[in-house]
């Protein structure tokens, strides 16, 4: 495979964090374009296995990024929900000093309404994460199928 015109056979995880999503997407597009769908020799199949293995690495990087972002949004959402619920409760007590304060679940509902956009962001991140996990699993299945084909060819050729 090529990156900036140079042959590269593995990605460096220390540098991968600096890649943009666009750079990763371009590299995946490049790798997909290099797949030999008509591969039938051990060399061609091995090249496809290497290619898909590199795609798996890139998908794994995206999964890691989305897990990190999802966790950050989820934690902020949880903290903000608790803060907003207590603020709503205090406001209620201030405005209605002589009335009985409703159950905390009432104020939690108010807090949830204020955070609907953050919940949608979290949902979008979950969707992206699911897409990449599915792509990873699919590519892994393809890679395993090519490995089995390679083994079958070796067996047919007398195990050499």
Buried (B, 14 or more C-beta within 10 A) or exposed (E): BEEEEEEEEEBEEEEBEEBEEEEBEEBBEBBEEBBEEEBEEBEBBBBBBBBBBBBBBBBBBBBBBBBEBBEEBBEBBEEBBEEBBBBBBEEBEEEEEEEEEBEEEEBBEBBBEBBEEBBEBBEEBBEBBEBBBEBBEEBBEBBEEBBEBBEEEEEEEEEE
